[in-house]
Amino acid sequence: MFARILEFVPKMEKREEFIRVVKNEVLPILKKQNGFLEILPFVPEIKTEKVLTVSLWNDKKDFTRYEKEWLPKVEDMIRPYLATPMVIHNHYTLETTLCEHFEKTLVA
């Protein structure tokens, strides 16, 4: 299983609109991608700190295809709601032997 981590600071005055765009426009794109499993958003308690999102993928080829075909479009969709550019941390392998319950939940 592979993961991609994004970090950014959203514009706080556009937070609700940002969440709506991600839920109604970005998430449906992700769900249509082969190999996409889940997106995990981590929102800090301090509003000026970075949001982290982790997207989980079955394998690297599906992840790479999404990155080439859709990521630039998704970036364009959310850019108006960001106070900082997105920083992308790519190609992490999720060591599933250490998180058995999580993996079982995802495949159920």
CORTA-V871191 format. One record per helix or strand. SS is the DSSP state (~ for helix, > for strand). FROM is the first residue (numbers start at 1). TO is the last residue. If there is no record, write none. Layout:
# CORTA-V871191
{{SS:FROM:TO} {SS:FROM:TO}}
This chain:
# CORTA-V871191
{{>:2:8} {>:10:10} {~:12:31} {>:36:42} {>:51:57} {~:60:69} {~:71:81} {>:82:82} {>:87:93} {~:96:98} {~:100:107}}
